[in-house]
Amino acid sequence: MTDFEINALLLSIKIGILSTILILVPGIFIGWVLAKKNFFGKTIVDSLIHLPLVIPPIGIGYILLIIFGKNTNLAKKWYKKNKFVESIFIENKLIKEEKNIKEKYENYLSIKNINTLNPQNLIEFYRKSLLREGVVFKNENIDNIYSYVDIPKNHIYDFVIVTTGSWSKEVFSEDHVKVKPIKGQLLHFKTKEKLLHNILLYNKYYIFSRGDNNIIAGATLEDVGFENNTTLEAEKNLKNFVYEIFNKSIKIRDSKMTFGFRPYSGNGKPYINRDLRNRRIIHNFGHYRYGILTAISSAKIVEKFIN
Ligand SMILES: Cc1cc2nc3c(=O)[nH]c(=O)nc-3n(C[C@H](O)[C@H](O)[C@H](O)COP(=O)(O)OP(=O)(O)OC[C@H]3O[C@@H](n4cnc5c(N)ncnc54)[C@H](O)[C@@H]3O)c2cc1C
């Protein structure tokens, strides 16, 4: 059993025990009253008591979710207790960690277990691993996914998993796919020496080193469609951010701007599901800012659909 299934089972057992304890005395009393007494409104009380038996369990689950699902304080406590993200608030000591950052930035929240990777290296790693597994890359441009799966030569595929990120709406040409691109521009530059040791987040931008003297700062969040270029305005804003946080006048060398599109679904939740029109099509797109972080867990969910 997976951790998720074990948790679901334990939760059911806990709820079963707790609800039995809670209902035992009032349940016996109400049962006795309904069996032995006659009173005005007895039919209504009887119906209310039996309602949970009539509504399918999923209905009860839904009602419970609506009633208790907004208890964010409880959710926060649970989140903290489980230590998904370990963080410590540190006062007056940023200069000890980062001697090149202005002294006025003193307090900071330190978050453990954050890593960086170069997405190009990750893509290359996956590409090579898949090639080793015998996967063939066809580099076809797909106009419409429904016509694509219906072509007789594509009947050999049991499933077609759609991972077209920001372009997914176009591939489906259907209104129910709401994904749109949110452009992100990054500033890459070199410095004479290593200036940063951590990933810093300040206001809306982050900055980190890749290798010793390569620094990346970013990223913009722009709702400008598939605007296919970097802009001087973004470059200026990112450079100002860099000049603003470092304590000495650093020289930005060999700078270049890059950009990418984050697939935004409107509510931050990705589409990972079977297509309603064609069950051979599986959706896996709309991961917005977390596509790299959530790639493995998304693939695990997709795996469940195809097995
Ligand atoms: C600046 C920036 C910083 C980011 N930082 C992070 C981060 O720190 N952590 C994180 O987890 N995520 C981050 N992301 C988000 C992450 O990059 C995306 O969530 C992720 O790339 C989405 O992956 P994907 O495979 O769904 O889509 P994509 O990577 O966009 O890939 C979609 C692919 O589909 C192809 N395609 C599109 N249309 C068609 C078609 N018609 N036919 C055939 N192929 C097609 C495209 O060519 C592309 O190769 C960042 C994104 C940006 C822009």
The ligand as an ORCA input file, in Angstrom:
! r2SCAN-3c Opt
* xyz 0 1
  C      11.158     31.922    -15.359
  C      10.552     30.636    -14.886
  C      10.957     30.095    -13.683
  C      10.413     28.891    -13.223
  N      10.842     28.387    -12.032
  C      10.343     27.206    -11.607
  C      10.801     26.624    -10.384
  O      11.643     27.193     -9.688
  N      10.279     25.431     -9.995
  C       9.336     24.789    -10.739
  O       8.918     23.702    -10.341
  N       8.876     25.315    -11.887
  C       9.352     26.508    -12.335
  N       8.878     27.054    -13.483
  C       7.704     26.436    -14.132
  C       8.083     25.269    -14.992
  O       9.083     25.635    -15.892
  C       6.828     24.807    -15.740
  O       5.793     24.521    -14.816
  C       7.149     23.560    -16.525
  O       8.123     23.847    -17.499
  C       5.923     23.009    -17.213
  O       6.317     21.844    -17.860
  P       5.491     21.224    -19.042
  O       6.257     20.043    -19.524
  O       4.060     21.038    -18.612
  O       5.446     22.380    -20.154
  P       6.630     22.977    -20.993
  O       7.926     22.833    -20.293
  O       6.194     24.332    -21.420
  O       6.678     22.012    -22.258
  C       5.610     21.989    -23.183
  C       6.166     21.354    -24.451
  O       5.076     21.106    -25.336
  C       5.523     21.432    -26.640
  N       4.350     21.751    -27.467
  C       3.504     22.792    -27.320
  N       2.545     22.756    -28.264
  C       2.786     21.645    -29.007
  C       2.127     21.055    -30.129
  N       1.050     21.595    -30.677
  N       2.633     19.908    -30.648
  C       3.752     19.346    -30.114
  N       4.425     19.859    -29.051
  C       3.940     21.002    -28.514
  C       6.429     22.646    -26.446
  O       7.301     22.783    -27.545
  C       7.151     22.273    -25.166
  O       8.310     21.531    -25.449
  C       9.409     28.247    -13.984
  C       9.013     28.773    -15.210
  C       9.571     29.970    -15.663
  C       9.127     30.522    -16.995
*
